[in-house]
Amino acid sequence: MPEVLLVERHGDAAVLTLNRPQAGNSINAELSAALDEALARLADDRALRALVLTGAGQKFFCTGGDIKEYRALADRSAVEAVFGRTRRALDRLEDFPVPTIAAVEGHALGGGTEIVLACDLAIAGATARFGLPQVRLGIVPGWNGIERLVRRCGRGAALRMIAGGEPVDAAAARDLALVDEVAPAGAALEAALRLAGSFSAAAP
């Protein structure tokens, strides 16, 4: 079986790749644990100057939690354990000691948008799409994404995204301050690594 999380070094930057393209790079228990462990380990790397988070393939950045796995959980405590681990991983990402950059291609939906919001900066390929469609399933964003969205984009924009559930394209996401830069389709990772390199050129 392929690794669900790829960890690579590009100079002074680390690149974490969510590697479940067959499942929309959705977050299951294995990927959640791998992400949490990798962030905890990399936080102690004093040579690291930036961290880039991306998804495998061009179709999906991340489609959120693995609904099939969630449906198989036996009770509320099991669900809370899975959600709690992912919340902890995103808290680590938000508090990471060097700048974090989301490089987004394709769909970043539900928890995928929540992951973007936990990063300091976000670069989207031109065909990327963002959204919090949980309302259509009768649930709310479960990884503290509401609070992060309000802080990043403001109350009005957050309300429209959460209550309406409509996705937005990369250009609209930039207008909302959800992303910082729109790159050509397929070039988000390249742009993110270029930005990471600018941090390496500066004093710590």
Salt bridges, closest charged atoms under 4 A:
ASP36 OD2 - ARG88 NE 3.03
ASP36 OD1 - ARG92 NE 2.53
GLU37 OE2 - ARG41 NE 3.11
ASP45 OD2 - ARG9 NH1 2.74
ASP66 OD2 - ARG20 NH1 3.11
GLU80 OE2 - ARG87 NH1 2.79
ASP91 OD1 - ARG148 NH2 2.82
GLU94 OE1 - ARG148 NH2 3.10
GLU94 OE2 - ARG151 NH2 2.72
GLU166 OE2 - ARG136 NH2 2.95
GLU190 OE2 - ARG194 NH1 3.76
